[in-house]
């Protein structure tokens, strides 16, 4: 009789659900093969959520949702905000549109924007799937801390992307006015959408800097004293990074990114200061800082070990 596949997880579906349950299996004990199957399962659910978001984004691209404009109108809104003497009107004089230079370019751009927006909108769902795979291997305190950092990271990324969207109209106006009236703007759809997506991603990812600083301070890698001494150099590095990272190389988006990162970095420095001050106070209260170099530290008394219960006579045990 052929044996079962040794690479399949042991047990049936009920046993597999019990091993995935945080209540029944709090330490997440699994074999290597079971971890690989669980990873495949979570990635599959995450991709399903991304696909659902992409379908929604593709439909939303050409459809208004009540008072909310369509995704296509939101994307070309900064371009349409340019002064009329700085851009070319395609078709009638009242409709603002981008230039399509390649067959099926509109379809591919609509699909690309739909996937990007769908991934952002469904990010809590697919990030939750990744969290379900990681959480069983963490302690209870680590789970709470990691969940807090994930939520803050999502808020910071969204804030950065929103700031980039608000900055784009001014950035385009500055870039379009460089020609001193000798040029008019007729942006190709692929170039414009690529510029928009790159700017949104760069601003969103850059706004994770304060979270990284706070995390390194929490684990003891970056102390407040080091951050205080490095503050000027780090701020200078932020402006250099903003000058090279912004796609348009315009002063508006560069200053907006550098200014936002500087404020967030200073906020993270102050959070680190409060955290280190609290840690130092805890050391003083426990008596660690008042010890001499050759003095032994205070070790608390160990808890008494309870006496083992009698197991009876040898004859009874056998």
Beta strands, then each sheet from edge to edge (+ up, - down):
end
